[in-house]
């Protein structure tokens, strides 16, 4: 989220803890390190409490410096550029550059890549693949006429969730996703077995 610093420039920074599912903010004074409970969607997530301090950023200026010695920042023409964006290549000063996953980005590129999910560390909204897979597994017996479709979706969500965890390097919840994958596969096999028995019974009556 964007936060306004004492330097008077908008940049990406810490503005509070959000639920990764519904994006509801949690009051900082109520936050404790460990498992958090969202009062809006009633989901659970992990968070670590820290009290951010205002960084003192030294910004070299171009006053008295010739164009051969330094390049200006694309957004702040009086500030000396210290890096270039890994995506668009524009020059950035210390106020603009954002370090993420081993690369440096300008604010517009960081916002765009975070929204697209190309920067795992910058993701602000996560899909609850585990919950979707569990819902498909539990709903299938009640919607038997489309149960092959719902169970197949459960298998799909389980696999997507496992891949998503690997991309972000997370371990929590992986065992649950594997368990849901196995359960959905067994349920799909059971459904096909029941369908085969029904067709077999009808075929026997026809004889």
C-alpha positions as CSV (number, residue, x, y, z in Angstrom):
1,X,0.0,0.0,0.0
2,X,1.1,3.6,-0.6
3,X,2.2,5.6,2.4
4,X,3.1,9.2,2.6
5,X,6.6,9.8,4.1
6,X,8.0,12.9,5.8
7,X,9.8,13.6,2.5
8,X,6.5,14.4,0.9
9,X,6.6,11.8,-1.8
10,X,4.3,8.8,-2.3
11,X,6.0,5.4,-2.4
12,X,5.2,1.9,-1.5
13,X,5.7,1.2,2.2
14,X,4.1,-0.3,5.3
15,X,0.6,0.9,6.1
16,X,-0.7,-1.9,8.3
17,X,-1.5,-5.6,8.2
18,X,-4.2,-6.8,5.8
19,X,-6.1,-10.1,5.6
20,X,-4.7,-11.7,2.4
21,X,-8.2,-12.9,1.4
22,X,-10.6,-10.0,2.0
23,X,-7.9,-7.2,2.5
24,X,-9.4,-6.0,5.7
25,X,-6.9,-4.1,7.9
26,X,-6.1,-5.3,11.4
27,X,-5.4,-2.6,14.0
28,X,-1.7,-2.5,14.7
29,X,-2.2,-2.2,18.5
30,X,-4.2,-5.5,18.4
31,X,-1.6,-7.3,16.3
32,X,0.6,-10.0,17.9
33,X,3.1,-12.3,16.2
34,X,1.5,-15.6,15.2
35,X,-1.9,-16.7,13.8
36,X,-4.3,-13.9,13.1
37,X,-8.1,-14.2,12.9
38,X,-9.9,-11.9,10.4
39,X,-13.1,-10.4,11.9
40,X,-14.5,-9.9,8.4
41,X,-14.1,-13.2,6.5
42,X,-13.3,-15.3,9.7
43,X,-10.2,-16.7,8.0
44,X,-6.8,-17.3,9.5
45,X,-3.4,-16.1,8.5
46,X,0.2,-15.7,9.9
47,X,1.7,-12.3,10.6
48,X,4.7,-11.0,12.5
49,X,4.3,-7.7,14.5
50,X,6.9,-5.0,14.0
51,X,6.9,-1.3,14.6
52,X,8.2,0.4,11.5
53,X,10.5,3.3,11.7
54,X,10.7,6.2,9.2
55,X,13.7,5.5,7.0
56,X,16.2,8.3,6.6
57,X,16.9,8.2,2.9
58,X,19.9,10.1,1.7
59,X,19.1,11.5,-1.8
60,X,22.0,12.9,-3.8
61,X,21.0,15.9,-5.8
62,X,22.2,17.1,-9.1
63,X,22.9,20.6,-8.1
64,X,26.3,21.5,-9.5
65,X,26.8,18.1,-11.1
66,X,27.3,17.9,-14.8
67,X,25.3,15.6,-17.1
68,X,28.4,13.5,-17.8
69,X,28.8,12.6,-14.1
70,X,25.2,11.6,-13.2
71,X,21.8,10.9,-14.6
72,X,18.6,12.5,-13.2
73,X,15.7,10.5,-11.7
74,X,12.8,10.1,-14.2
75,X,10.3,11.4,-11.6
76,X,12.5,13.8,-9.6
77,X,14.7,15.7,-12.0
78,X,16.8,17.3,-9.2
79,X,17.7,13.9,-7.7
80,X,20.6,11.8,-8.8
81,X,19.6,8.3,-10.1
82,X,21.0,5.4,-8.2
83,X,19.4,2.5,-10.1
84,X,17.4,1.6,-13.1
85,X,14.1,-0.3,-13.2
86,X,14.5,-4.0,-14.0
87,X,11.3,-3.9,-16.1
88,X,11.1,-0.5,-17.9
89,X,14.7,0.6,-17.5
90,X,13.9,4.2,-16.3
91,X,16.4,5.8,-13.9
92,X,15.3,6.1,-10.2
93,X,16.5,8.0,-7.2
94,X,16.6,6.5,-3.6
95,X,13.0,7.7,-3.0
96,X,11.6,5.8,-6.0
97,X,13.5,2.5,-6.1
98,X,11.7,-0.6,-4.6
99,X,13.7,-3.7,-3.9
100,X,11.7,-6.9,-4.5
101,X,12.8,-10.5,-4.9
102,X,16.3,-9.6,-5.9
103,X,15.4,-6.9,-8.4
104,X,14.8,-3.2,-8.4
105,X,11.6,-1.6,-9.7
106,X,10.0,1.8,-10.1
107,X,6.7,2.3,-8.3
108,X,4.4,1.9,-11.4
109,X,6.1,-1.3,-12.5
110,X,6.1,-2.7,-9.0
111,X,2.3,-2.0,-8.7
112,X,1.6,-3.6,-12.1
113,X,3.7,-6.7,-11.5
114,X,2.3,-7.1,-8.0
115,X,-1.2,-6.9,-9.3
116,X,-0.4,-9.5,-12.0
117,X,1.2,-11.8,-9.4
118,X,4.6,-11.7,-11.2
119,X,6.3,-10.7,-7.9
120,X,5.5,-13.3,-5.3
121,X,6.8,-11.1,-2.5
122,X,4.5,-8.3,-3.5
123,X,1.3,-10.2,-3.6
124,X,-1.4,-8.4,-1.6
125,X,-4.4,-10.7,-2.4
126,X,-4.1,-14.5,-2.4
127,X,-6.6,-17.1,-3.7
128,X,-7.7,-19.6,-1.1
129,X,-7.1,-22.7,-3.3
130,X,-7.3,-25.0,-0.2
131,X,-10.8,-23.7,0.7
132,X,-12.0,-24.0,-2.9
133,X,-10.7,-27.6,-3.2
134,X,-12.4,-28.5,0.2
135,X,-15.7,-26.9,-0.9
136,X,-15.7,-28.9,-4.2
137,X,-15.0,-32.1,-2.2
138,X,-17.8,-31.5,0.3
139,X,-20.3,-30.2,-2.2
140,X,-20.0,-33.1,-4.7
141,X,-22.3,-35.6,-2.8
142,X,-25.0,-33.0,-2.7
143,X,-24.8,-32.2,-6.4
144,X,-24.4,-35.7,-7.7
145,X,-25.6,-34.8,-11.2
146,X,-22.6,-32.6,-11.7
147,X,-20.3,-34.2,-9.2
148,X,-17.6,-35.3,-11.8
149,X,-17.2,-31.6,-12.7
150,X,-17.0,-30.4,-9.1
151,X,-14.5,-33.1,-8.1
152,X,-12.4,-32.3,-11.2
153,X,-12.4,-28.7,-10.1
154,X,-11.3,-29.8,-6.6
155,X,-8.3,-31.6,-8.2
156,X,-7.5,-28.5,-10.3
157,X,-7.6,-26.2,-7.3
158,X,-5.5,-28.6,-5.2
159,X,-2.8,-28.7,-7.9
160,X,-2.9,-24.9,-8.4
161,X,-2.6,-24.4,-4.7
162,X,0.5,-26.6,-4.5
163,X,2.1,-24.8,-7.3
164,X,1.3,-21.4,-5.8
165,X,2.9,-22.5,-2.5
166,X,6.0,-23.6,-4.3
167,X,6.3,-20.3,-6.2
168,X,6.2,-18.4,-2.9
169,X,8.4,-20.9,-1.1
170,X,5.8,-21.5,1.6
171,X,5.4,-24.8,3.5
172,X,2.4,-24.2,5.7
173,X,-0.8,-25.7,4.2
174,X,1.0,-27.8,1.6
175,X,0.1,-31.1,3.4
176,X,-3.5,-30.0,3.5
177,X,-3.5,-29.4,-0.3
178,X,-1.9,-32.8,-1.0
179,X,-4.6,-34.5,1.3
180,X,-7.4,-32.7,-0.6
181,X,-5.9,-33.7,-3.9
182,X,-5.9,-37.4,-2.8
183,X,-9.4,-37.1,-1.4
184,X,-10.8,-35.5,-4.6
185,X,-9.1,-38.2,-6.7
186,X,-10.6,-41.0,-4.7
187,X,-14.0,-39.3,-4.8
188,X,-13.8,-39.0,-8.6
189,X,-12.9,-42.7,-8.9
190,X,-15.8,-43.6,-6.6
191,X,-18.2,-41.5,-8.7
192,X,-17.1,-43.3,-11.9
193,X,-17.4,-46.7,-10.1
194,X,-21.0,-45.9,-9.1
195,X,-21.8,-44.7,-12.6
196,X,-20.4,-47.9,-14.1
197,X,-22.4,-50.0,-11.6
198,X,-25.6,-48.1,-12.6
199,X,-25.1,-48.6,-16.3
200,X,-24.2,-52.2,-15.7
201,X,-27.4,-52.8,-13.8
202,X,-29.4,-51.2,-16.6
203,X,-27.6,-53.3,-19.2
204,X,-28.4,-56.5,-17.2
205,X,-32.1,-55.6,-17.0
206,X,-32.2,-55.0,-20.7
207,X,-31.1,-58.6,-21.3
